[in-house]
């Protein structure tokens, strides 16, 4: 049973994870310019006092 996991399931999960990450990174190329920029970060002091 453990051999099935090591030979088939785990490599499949690794490859699927890679392709999901590849699609997520590649999708940024098709977003409008204002959405592909990183989100603005507020200063930490402002977040502590809210």
BELUR-V524738 format. One record per residue. N is the residue number from 1. D_FIRST is the distance of its C-alpha to the first C-alpha in Angstrom with 2 decimals. Layout:
[[N D_FIRST] [N D_FIRST]]
This chain:
[[1 0.00] [2 3.80] [3 5.37] [4 5.32] [5 6.72] [6 8.94] [7 10.13] [8 10.83] [9 10.88] [10 12.61] [11 15.09] [12 15.90] [13 16.70] [14 18.82] [15 20.67] [16 21.31] [17 22.63] [18 24.86] [19 26.26] [20 27.00] [21 28.85] [22 30.63] [23 31.82] [24 32.98] [25 34.98] [26 36.35] [27 37.48] [28 40.04] [29 42.02] [30 42.74] [31 43.81] [32 47.52] [33 48.94] [34 49.51] [35 45.91] [36 44.29] [37 45.97] [38 44.25] [39 45.04] [40 48.08] [41 47.54] [42 50.01] [43 51.29] [44 49.51] [45 52.82] [46 53.28] [47 49.86] [48 50.58] [49 53.88] [50 52.91]]
